[in-house]
Amino acid sequence: MGAGPVSRRLASILALLALVPACELKTPDEPKYATRSGERPGGGDSPIGFEPVEPCPLCDLFDRVAPTVVAVFGRGLHPPDTADAFEDFVRRFFGDSLPVGLGSGVVVDKLGLVLTNYHVVEGTSRLVVRTHDGQVLDATMVGADPDSDLALIQLEGGGIFPAAELGDSARLRVGQTVAAVGNPAGLSHTFTVGVLSAVNRTADAIADPGLKPGLDYLQTDAALSRGSSGGPLFDTSGRVIGINTMVHAVAAGLGFAVPVNRIKELLPRLKAGWRGPPWLGLKVAQRRPVGEGDPAAASAIGLQISEVVLGSPAEEAGLRVGDVLLEFAGYALADRDRLRQVLEVAVAGKPVDLLLLRGAEKLTVEVVPRLRQERGETAPASAPAP
């Protein structure tokens, strides 16, 4: 007996189903992930076990540069009676025996040389550094340049450390993306991003007493705050383009960094133990014509003294507020940059002749520069003194 219509229809359906490839059932909208280990989410060495497929260049930048950044703690930076949240944070790691100041730094040599701000380590009796992987290491001062607010310290105990690459601040463009990594408020390895807001900002233009005269700063809107000092400012290639040194005292959201080319200029001297140029202990005004009443000096250019620090070489030499410095050891002083340059080649403890104008009278005065570490007094905070 032949197959009926129902049997023939069933056979046709079964034949069609045989032509359809098998497929895997899966939950609708199941997320897809790329894992470092090739496993399902939960494996790998990512903090959350997987990485989103979507690219994230800034995430990659942080992963690359964060291991080069350290937190810097200094015993004795603040008086013991100024305990605050920073000290509370540090006591979690070091106990009550270490009253501290807090800053940041960046490793610039794989053998453990760390660049930071001078004001982070100034006056400390002990330095302690915490690395990205949690190591807590003592450190010692190698060299410093107070005029640039830079210091180089050495991590103790040996070892090889991830080191950052130094860039070229002469090639920077206003508007390019920059990133800062530091330890504001003790929040380790905080990553902030902004733009390069300006280059070649001078202390006079910024009008903030915390900045050093004679330097050109990088300006950024990448968020900085207390504890960011000494931390690096990176370009998007992961190169250090500056060391963050301060935030503006009035204009919120503006931060300033020492350009990396100034750092590269100083680094060989810092490695050799440089502690800054000899010190005079005075504050001067930027570039001023002199010689009102003295036709012979009418075309002269000099630096007018606006402040003399008590107990300084300048005071000991009899220099006064209002004197106008014309020459240092025979070099004409057209501006503060020139004074900084001639001081860098001066020898501490060696007498130098200063030609100055006092009223309408030209005088030659002998002054003996000395290292800052040899001074027993402190220059006013509002008047960084050469």
Secondary structure, DSSP 8 states (H G I E B T S, - for coil): ----HHHHHHHHHHHHHHHS-------TT----B-SSSSSTT-SSSTTS-B-SS--HHHHHHHHHGGGEEEEEEETSS-GGG--HHHHHHHHHH-TT--EEEEEEEEEETTTEEEE-HHHHTT-SEEEEE-TTS-EEEEEEEEEEGGGTEEEEEESS-------EE--GGG--TT-EEEEEE-GGG-TTEEEEEEEEEEEEEHHHHT-TTS-TT-EEEEE-S---TT-TT-EEEETTSEEEEEEEEE-SSSTT-EEEEEHHHHHHHHHHHHTT-----B--EEE-S-EE--TT-GGGTT-EEEEEEEE-TTSHHHHTT--TT-EEEEETTEE--SHHHHHHHHHTS-TT--EEEEEEETTEEEEEEE--B-GGG-SS---TTS---
